[in-house]
Amino acid sequence: MAEDKDSGMQKKGVDFSKRAFLKTALIGGIAVASGSMIAKKISSNMPKADLKSAYVDDEIQQDKAMKGKEYVLMSKEEKDQMVQMFASEYSYKA
């Protein structure tokens, strides 16, 4: 019975031999290797940003923005209003 199934598969063009498996595995390995090499070349050719100067520029802009601001305490009424605002918009969903 098992021989009938194997012979039926051979007639339909399906090859279950070791050679076909190794061929498929080899083609898959080559595809993965070439894909990774292409990805490596693309990533290595990307322009490198000067991250340190970008970081310093960003920090300078933040310092300028924060210079004009001052710390002000909220009053009890402002805190209660803010809590009520959040509580009124909150809806519990289970």
Number of C-alpha atoms within 10 A of each C-alpha: 5 7 8 9 10 13 11 12 13 12 10 8 8 12 13 11 8 9 10 12 12 11 11 12 12 12 12 12 12 12 12 12 12 12 11 12 12 12 11 11 10 10 11 10 8 8 7 8 8 8 9 9 10 11 10 11 12 11 12 12 10 11 11 10 10 10 8 7 8 7 5 6 8 9 8 8 9 11 12 11 11 11 11 12 11 10 10 9 8 9 8 5 4 3
